[in-house]
Amino acid sequence: MREDAALLYRLSGDMNPLHADPAEAARAGFPRPVLQGLCTYGTALRVLVDTLLDGRPEPVRRYAARFSGVVFPGETLELTVWRTGEREARAEAVVPDTGRLVLADAVLEWEA
């Protein structure tokens, strides 16, 4: 993730100071501002679409995931993907530097 990803995602209308204000993040118990879940969720979906569907989002019929940890701007995510059916895959994302699981139980279903 880019270091400024949380600030860029504010352009989507999310004005939660937890994503931009270090003092607000500290009050919430974080060492620095956190990345929006929407960014983590969307980034994982983009990787799945690029990997499994040749970058074509049109066949996607369902995508769901559970947030299981916090991502900080600038952290790298590692996505593990496994096929569970002809047109279904599961995934999870970790921050490899820490081993912290941040996205779990992700499922992607698509049409042929």
N, C-alpha and C positions, 0 to 999 in steps of 0.2 A: 504494500500500500504506500502511496505517496505520503510524505510528511504533512502535506497540506490537504489531504483527502477530506478530513472532517470539515474544514473551512469551505471547501468546494461543495460538499453536500449540503451546507447551509443554504445554498442557492435553491434547493428543492423546497425551501420553506420551513425547514426545521431550525428554529431559533433557540433550542434548548442550550443554555449556557454550559452545560456539562460537556459539550462537544467543542467548545472554543475558549472557555475561561479557566485558566489554571487554578485560580482561587476557588471557583465553584467545584471543580473536579476534586480539589483537596478536601473541601467540606463534605463531599460525598465519599471520601475515603480512597480516592484514586491518586496516583502519583502525578498524573497529568490528564488533560482532556482525553476522552474516549471517542472511538470511531462510532458513527451511527450504525445501528444494526442493518439498516437498509443498504449501506455500502457493503457490508460483509455478505449479506444475503444475495445481493445483486452480483457481486464479484464471483461468488461460488457458482451461481447460475450461468454466468458468462463462460466460466471455465468448462462447465458441463456441456453447454451448447456447442462450444468450440471443439471439445474433445469427442463428443458422441454424435453430434448432428452436423458436423462440418460447418459450424458457424451459423446455421439456419435456425432461427427461433420459431418459425411457423409451425413445425410439428409438435411443439411443446403443448401438452394437455394438462399437466399438473406438476407443480413444484412446491414443495413444502420443506421446512427445516426447523429445528429447535435451536435457539440460541443457548449456548451452554457456558459461555465465558466472554470476557471483555477483550476487544481488540483495540490496540492503541495505534494512532496514525504512525506510519513508518514501519510497522511490523510486517513481516512476510507471512503469508498463509500457505500451508501445504495441504492440498486436497487429496484425499484418498477416495478412489471411486471403484465400485465393483458392480458388475451387471447382475441383476437379480431376475431378469426375464428378457424376453425377446425385445421388448420396448420399454424396459424399466431399469433404472440404476439407482443405487444408494451411494451416499457419500458422507464424509465428515471432514472437517477442517481443523487443523492444529496450527499453533505458532511453533515452528520447529525449534527456535532458540530456547523455548521454555518447555515444550511438550504440552502446553496448555490447550485443551480441547475447547474450541470456541463455537463450532457449529456441528450439531449432531443430528442423527436421524433424518438426514436430507434424502428426499426421494424425488426423482424426475421420471415422469411418464410421458411418452410421445407416441404420435401416430406414424405409420409407415410413410 
